[in-house]
Amino acid sequence: MVVAISGRSLATAARRAGYRVLVADLFNDIDTCRLAERATILPGSLHNGIDGREIVPSLRRLVGEDRPEALVYGSGFERRPEIVEMLAETFPVAGNSTDAIRRVKDPLSLASLCGEIGIPHPEICFEAPKDRRGWLTKVPGGAGGSHVRQATSFGSSPSGSYFQRHVPGVGLSALFLAGRGRTRVVGYSRQWSSPTATSPFRYGGAVRLPRFPREKGEKVSGWLNDLVARTGLVGLCSADFIDGPEGTFLLEINPRPGATLDIFDGEDTPLLTQHLRAVRGESIEIPRFRGVMASAVVYAARPIPRFPDLEWPPLTADHQRPGSALDAGDPVCTVLAQARSAAAAERAVKARINELTPHWEENAG
């Protein structure tokens, strides 16, 4: 059973690993429902998060008489980690505990861990700096980059947010498998943003890197080993970094499968199988990659009162239902591309976005 804000990528991974899959997410996109044996809308919303009061009854109805081997959760639980504990009382959760989530998603806890281990981490504070230039505001447990703002753009900081010093550089992510107190890096990706006037750091996409500097990779692996040993992280997780003129800085840990699953998963060594093995403390395998994959999220530039009935081309996913209404900034779909180099794959995926957008722009308000 897959439970996430968007469950399509995990559902794809489950099917690739040979499982029948039940899905609860906020979208129930066309391709998600085709992948799932049964699917239901997850109680909650993008704005307010997952509804902890209704989630267990909703999942019980979804399960019916079936007995899922595992409940694998994706994005959406960092803001309310106690919900994971609630789920574990009823279902066989295969993922990180509430305590592990809190240890890496609480800004002060992560900063303290980085200080103990010696991992470079941007300075944080909870009171507004006198000079906000060079600072960002972030919401604890936020995902997708939309919650990150330039601190100078606010008269007062958003409720519940904290401040983090801005570090210039390229966004990198390491997908890793944690188990038996150690880490094995699956691979690295480079990320880019899809900025708007109000969300300059909104997640745009990622490309799998065919190579990564050996010395830097060994350093990152050492950091992750120490973090896993101290936090008890298990299964598929990711670490986001900034790599720039000031060095390599750890920004955050995502204690669950994330946005780059599409570009790393494959038929030869299905990553969901390895995730379940890692959670159970069993030996794991790391896949070998051929070529380079990139993925990008396409967002609606303007409101779309009624989404058209499209014949979706290959290498697209998270397909909108015909007739659905989208607000400006809502995700429309995911686009993928494959090439021989990271630069070519990134160019290809961005070109495909430009090719696809006119198909729904004519319906935009």
C-alpha positions as CSV (number, residue, x, y, z in Angstrom):
1,M,0.0,0.0,0.0
2,V,1.3,3.4,-1.1
3,V,0.4,6.5,0.9
4,A,1.7,9.9,-0.2
5,I,0.7,13.4,-1.4
6,S,1.4,12.0,-4.9
7,G,1.7,8.2,-5.1
8,R,2.2,7.5,-8.8
9,S,6.1,7.1,-8.7
10,L,5.9,4.7,-5.7
11,A,3.1,2.8,-7.4
12,T,5.2,2.5,-10.5
13,A,8.1,1.2,-8.4
14,A,5.8,-1.3,-6.6
15,R,4.5,-2.7,-9.9
16,R,8.1,-2.9,-11.3
17,A,9.0,-4.9,-8.2
18,G,6.2,-7.3,-8.9
19,Y,3.6,-6.2,-6.3
20,R,-0.1,-5.6,-6.5
21,V,-0.6,-2.1,-5.2
22,L,-3.2,0.0,-3.4
23,V,-2.8,3.8,-3.5
24,A,-4.0,6.6,-1.3
25,D,-2.9,10.1,-2.5
26,L,-4.4,13.6,-3.1
27,F,-4.7,13.4,-6.9
28,N,-5.7,9.9,-8.1
29,D,-4.3,10.8,-11.5
30,I,-5.3,8.6,-14.5
31,D,-2.0,6.7,-14.7
32,T,-2.0,6.2,-10.9
33,C,-5.4,4.6,-11.0
34,R,-4.3,2.3,-13.9
35,L,-1.3,1.1,-11.9
36,A,-3.3,0.5,-8.7
37,E,-5.6,-2.4,-8.0
38,R,-7.6,0.1,-5.9
39,A,-7.1,3.8,-5.2
40,T,-8.6,6.4,-3.0
41,I,-8.3,10.1,-2.3
42,L,-6.1,10.7,0.7
43,P,-7.9,12.9,3.3
44,G,-6.4,16.4,3.4
45,S,-5.1,19.0,0.9
46,L,-1.9,20.4,-0.5
47,H,-2.4,23.6,1.6
48,N,-3.5,22.0,4.9
49,G,-1.6,18.7,4.7
50,I,-2.8,15.2,5.5
51,D,-5.8,14.9,7.8
52,G,-4.6,12.7,10.7
53,R,-8.2,12.2,12.0
54,E,-9.5,10.5,8.9
55,I,-6.5,8.7,7.4
56,V,-6.7,5.4,9.3
57,P,-10.5,4.9,8.6
58,S,-9.9,5.8,4.9
59,L,-7.0,3.3,4.6
60,R,-9.0,0.6,6.3
61,R,-11.8,1.1,3.7
62,L,-9.1,0.9,0.9
63,V,-7.6,-2.3,2.3
64,G,-10.9,-4.1,2.8
65,E,-10.2,-7.8,3.1
66,D,-6.6,-7.6,1.7
67,R,-3.5,-7.8,3.9
68,P,-0.8,-5.6,2.5
69,E,2.7,-6.8,2.9
70,A,3.8,-3.2,3.7
71,L,2.6,0.3,3.8
72,V,5.2,2.5,2.1
73,Y,4.8,6.3,2.6
74,G,6.1,9.1,0.5
75,S,5.9,12.8,0.8
76,G,3.5,14.6,3.1
77,F,4.3,13.2,6.5
78,E,7.2,15.5,7.5
79,R,4.8,18.2,8.7
80,R,2.9,15.7,10.9
81,P,5.3,12.8,11.7
82,E,3.0,11.6,14.5
83,I,0.7,10.3,11.8
84,V,3.3,7.7,10.9
85,E,3.1,6.4,14.5
86,M,-0.7,6.2,14.1
87,L,-0.4,4.2,10.9
88,A,2.1,1.8,12.4
89,E,-0.5,0.8,15.1
90,T,-2.8,-0.6,12.4
91,F,-0.6,-1.3,9.3
92,P,2.9,-2.8,8.6
93,V,4.7,0.4,7.9
94,A,7.9,-0.1,6.0
95,G,9.8,3.1,6.6
96,N,11.3,5.4,9.2
97,S,9.8,5.9,12.6
98,T,8.3,9.1,13.9
99,D,11.4,9.6,16.1
100,A,13.8,9.3,13.1
101,I,11.7,11.7,11.0
102,R,11.8,14.3,13.8
103,R,15.5,13.9,14.3
104,V,16.3,14.8,10.7
105,K,13.3,17.2,9.8
106,D,13.5,19.4,12.9
107,P,15.8,22.2,11.8
108,L,17.5,22.6,15.2
109,S,18.0,18.8,15.6
110,L,19.6,18.5,12.1
111,A,21.8,21.5,12.7
112,S,23.0,20.0,15.9
113,L,23.7,16.6,14.3
114,C,25.6,18.4,11.5
115,G,27.7,20.3,14.1
116,E,28.5,17.0,16.0
117,I,29.6,15.2,12.9
118,G,31.3,18.1,11.2
119,I,29.0,18.4,8.2
120,P,28.8,21.9,6.7
121,H,25.3,23.2,7.2
122,P,23.9,26.7,6.5
123,E,23.5,28.8,9.7
124,I,19.9,28.8,11.0
125,C,18.0,31.0,13.5
126,F,14.5,31.4,14.7
127,E,14.5,35.2,15.3
128,A,14.6,37.5,12.3
129,P,18.1,38.7,11.6
130,K,18.6,42.5,11.8
131,D,19.8,42.4,8.2
132,R,17.7,39.9,6.3
133,R,19.8,40.1,3.1
134,G,21.4,36.8,2.4
135,W,18.8,34.9,4.4
136,L,15.9,32.6,3.5
137,T,12.7,31.6,5.3
138,K,11.7,28.0,5.4
139,V,8.8,26.0,6.9
140,P,9.8,22.9,8.9
141,G,8.7,19.8,7.1
142,G,8.0,21.7,3.9
143,A,8.6,19.9,0.5
144,G,9.0,20.8,-3.1
145,G,10.8,24.2,-2.5
146,S,7.6,26.3,-2.7
147,H,7.8,27.1,1.0
148,V,11.3,28.7,0.6
149,R,11.4,32.5,0.3
150,Q,13.9,35.3,0.3
151,A,13.7,36.7,3.8
152,T,13.8,40.2,2.5
153,S,10.5,39.6,0.8
154,F,8.5,39.6,4.1
155,G,7.7,42.3,6.5
156,S,7.3,39.5,9.1
157,S,8.2,35.9,8.7
158,P,5.5,33.3,7.9
159,S,4.0,31.6,10.9
160,G,6.1,28.6,12.1
161,S,9.0,29.4,9.8
162,Y,12.7,29.7,10.6
163,F,15.6,31.5,8.9
164,Q,18.5,29.8,7.0
165,R,21.5,31.6,5.5
166,H,21.4,31.4,1.7
167,V,24.4,29.5,0.2
168,P,25.0,30.0,-3.5
169,G,25.7,27.0,-5.7
170,V,24.2,24.1,-7.6
171,G,21.5,21.9,-6.1
172,L,22.6,18.2,-5.7
173,S,20.8,15.3,-4.2
174,A,22.1,11.9,-3.1
175,L,19.6,9.0,-3.1
176,F,20.7,6.4,-0.6
177,L,19.6,3.1,1.1
178,A,20.0,3.0,4.9
179,G,20.1,-0.3,6.8
180,R,22.0,-2.0,9.5
181,G,23.2,1.4,10.7
182,R,25.1,2.1,7.4
183,T,24.5,3.8,4.1
184,R,24.9,2.8,0.4
185,V,24.5,5.7,-2.1
186,V,22.3,4.7,-5.1
187,G,23.4,7.7,-7.1
188,Y,23.5,11.5,-7.4
189,S,21.3,13.9,-9.3
190,R,21.5,17.6,-10.1
191,Q,18.3,19.6,-9.5
192,W,17.0,22.9,-10.8
193,S,14.1,25.2,-9.8
194,S,11.0,26.3,-11.6
195,P,10.8,29.8,-10.1
196,T,7.8,32.1,-9.8
197,A,7.6,35.6,-8.3
198,T,6.4,34.2,-5.0
199,S,8.2,30.8,-5.0
200,P,11.7,31.4,-6.4
201,F,13.0,28.0,-5.2
202,R,10.0,25.8,-6.4
203,Y,11.2,22.3,-7.5
204,G,11.6,22.1,-11.2
205,G,13.3,18.8,-12.0
206,A,16.4,16.6,-11.7
207,V,18.8,14.7,-13.8
208,R,20.7,11.6,-12.8
209,L,24.5,12.2,-12.9
210,P,26.4,9.4,-14.7
211,R,29.6,10.4,-12.8
212,F,30.4,12.1,-9.5
213,P,33.8,13.2,-8.2
214,R,35.2,10.3,-6.2
215,E,36.7,12.4,-3.4
216,K,33.5,14.4,-2.9
217,G,31.4,11.2,-3.1
218,E,33.5,9.5,-0.4
219,K,33.0,12.6,1.8
220,V,29.3,12.6,1.3
221,S,29.0,8.9,2.0
222,G,30.9,9.4,5.2
223,W,28.5,12.1,6.3
224,L,25.5,10.0,5.5
225,N,27.0,7.0,7.4
226,D,27.4,9.1,10.5
227,L,23.9,10.5,10.2
228,V,22.3,7.1,9.8
229,A,24.2,5.7,12.8
230,R,23.0,8.5,15.0
231,T,19.3,8.7,13.7
232,G,18.5,5.1,12.9
233,L,17.3,6.0,9.4
234,V,16.2,3.0,7.2
235,G,15.2,2.4,3.6
236,L,15.3,4.7,0.7
237,C,16.0,8.3,1.7
238,S,17.7,11.3,0.0
239,A,20.0,14.1,1.1
240,D,19.9,17.5,-0.6
241,F,23.1,19.6,-0.9
242,I,24.3,22.9,-2.3
243,D,27.7,22.7,-4.0
244,G,29.3,26.1,-4.7
245,P,32.3,28.3,-4.2
246,E,31.9,28.1,-0.4
247,G,32.0,24.3,-0.5
248,T,29.4,21.5,-0.2
249,F,26.6,22.1,2.4
250,L,23.9,19.7,3.5
251,L,20.5,21.4,3.3
252,E,18.1,18.7,4.4
253,I,17.4,14.9,4.7
254,N,14.2,13.4,3.2
255,P,13.5,10.3,5.3
256,R,11.4,8.5,2.5
257,P,11.5,7.8,-1.2
258,G,11.4,11.2,-3.0
259,A,11.1,13.1,-6.2
260,T,14.1,11.3,-7.9
261,L,12.7,7.8,-7.7
262,D,11.6,7.9,-11.4
263,I,15.1,8.6,-12.7
264,F,16.8,5.9,-10.6
265,D,14.4,3.0,-10.5
266,G,14.9,0.2,-13.1
267,E,13.8,-3.4,-14.0
268,D,17.1,-5.1,-13.1
269,T,17.2,-4.0,-9.5
270,P,13.8,-2.6,-8.4
271,L,14.4,0.0,-5.7
272,L,11.2,-0.8,-3.8
273,T,12.5,-4.4,-3.3
274,Q,15.7,-2.9,-1.9
275,H,13.8,-0.5,0.2
276,L,11.9,-3.3,1.9
277,R,15.0,-5.4,2.3
278,A,16.8,-2.5,3.9
279,V,13.9,-1.8,6.3
280,R,14.0,-5.5,7.3
281,G,17.8,-5.4,7.9
282,E,18.6,-7.7,5.0
283,S,21.4,-7.3,2.5
284,I,20.7,-4.9,-0.4
285,E,21.9,-4.4,-4.0
286,I,22.6,-1.2,-5.8
287,P,21.5,-1.0,-9.4
288,R,23.8,-0.3,-12.3
289,F,22.7,2.5,-14.7
290,R,22.9,2.9,-18.4
291,G,22.4,6.2,-20.0
292,V,21.0,9.3,-18.2
293,M,17.4,10.0,-17.1
294,A,15.9,13.4,-16.3
295,S,12.4,14.3,-15.0
296,A,10.6,17.6,-14.5
297,V,7.4,18.8,-13.1
298,V,5.2,20.9,-15.4
299,Y,3.1,23.5,-13.6
300,A,0.1,25.5,-14.8
301,A,1.1,29.0,-15.6
302,R,-2.5,30.2,-15.4
303,P,-5.8,28.7,-14.0
304,I,-7.3,26.0,-16.2
305,P,-11.0,25.8,-15.5
306,R,-11.5,22.6,-17.5
307,F,-8.5,20.4,-18.4
308,P,-8.8,18.9,-21.9
309,D,-9.0,15.3,-22.8
310,L,-5.4,14.6,-24.1
311,E,-3.7,11.6,-25.7
312,W,-0.7,11.6,-23.4
313,P,2.6,10.8,-25.2
314,P,5.2,8.4,-23.9
315,L,7.6,9.5,-21.2
316,T,4.9,11.5,-19.3
317,A,3.3,10.7,-16.0
318,D,0.9,12.0,-13.4
319,H,-1.8,12.7,-16.0
320,Q,-4.6,15.1,-15.1
321,R,-8.1,13.9,-15.4
322,P,-10.1,15.5,-18.3
323,G,-12.4,18.2,-16.9
324,S,-10.4,18.8,-13.7
325,A,-9.9,22.4,-12.6
326,L,-6.4,23.6,-11.9
327,D,-5.2,26.8,-10.2
328,A,-2.1,28.7,-11.4
329,G,0.9,26.9,-9.9
330,D,-0.7,23.5,-9.7
331,P,1.3,20.5,-11.1
332,V,0.0,19.4,-14.5
333,C,2.2,16.4,-15.2
334,T,5.7,14.9,-15.0
335,V,7.9,14.7,-18.1
336,L,10.8,12.4,-18.5
337,A,13.7,12.2,-21.0
338,Q,16.7,9.9,-21.6
339,A,20.0,10.8,-23.2
340,R,23.7,10.0,-23.2
341,S,24.7,13.0,-21.0
342,A,23.2,14.9,-18.1
343,A,23.3,18.1,-20.1
344,A,21.5,16.5,-23.0
345,A,18.9,14.9,-20.8
346,E,18.1,18.2,-19.1
347,R,17.8,20.0,-22.4
348,A,15.5,17.3,-23.7
349,V,13.2,17.3,-20.8
350,K,12.8,21.1,-20.8
351,A,12.2,21.0,-24.6
352,R,9.4,18.4,-24.1
353,I,7.7,20.8,-21.6
354,N,7.7,23.5,-24.2
355,E,6.2,21.1,-26.7
356,L,3.4,19.9,-24.4
357,T,2.3,23.1,-22.8
358,P,0.3,24.5,-25.7
359,H,-2.0,21.4,-25.5
360,W,-3.6,22.8,-22.3
361,E,-2.7,26.5,-22.5
362,E,-5.6,27.1,-24.8
363,N,-7.9,26.1,-22.0
364,A,-6.3,28.3,-19.5
365,G,-8.2,31.3,-18.1
